[in-house]
């Protein structure tokens, strides 16, 4: 006699707690600087002040934005979208490694490349770089949002770096149009792989300029090499269907 277990419903993704908390803190930082512009002065990169004992400047540049409303909206919006995808693929702890690890390392790079700036985009680049590696190594498991957001974000930051406002408009628009067509297919493993390759090559060229965002993307991609095996296990969906018959 055999007993067939009822189908198990697929697991629902849990709350992306790291994304939620970090987004709330970043929003509070933006609100504080809009209320009091001196907050930006106290929290942005200032390496002479850092070396004089203002230790908080290692991480507070990730809490404020130095380029006004456009940067605030783009960086916080990117954090929400990229953050949710990355946390569901990598898990909370590895998300923190990519976001905080690359973000803090990027602050050291900023001493030479952007010594008075601020923003959380370097940390988001860490997440995007990790997702790019995951997309390259496991394109068959990529979702449509994952496949889209990696090249789109890279096109935004690299377009801005290479071509200013025009580049930041044209490059992501081209990516949007092309992927909107290609991702209509039921199977898009090849599209995911090509999107990953194009994103990583662009990030490498951008890093060679040098640009701190390109360097952060490459660093995130390298970190993703170490995190991808565990990410694959964390992202595996719950099984559906019937279990193997149990013998009695």
GIGI-V258892 format. One record per run of one state. SS is the DSSP state (H for helix, E for strand, L for the rest). FROM is the first residue (numbers start at 1). TO is the last residue. Records with the same first field share a line. If there is no record, write none. Layout:
# GIGI-V258892
SS: FROM-TO / FROM-TO
This chain:
# GIGI-V258892
L: 1-1 / 4-16 / 36-37 / 44-46 / 52-54 / 59-59 / 63-68 / 91-91 / 114-120 / 138-138 / 142-143 / 183-188 / 208-211 / 236-245 / 248-248
E: 2-3 / 246-247
H: 17-35 / 38-43 / 47-51 / 55-58 / 60-62 / 69-90 / 92-113 / 121-137 / 139-141 / 144-182 / 189-207 / 212-235
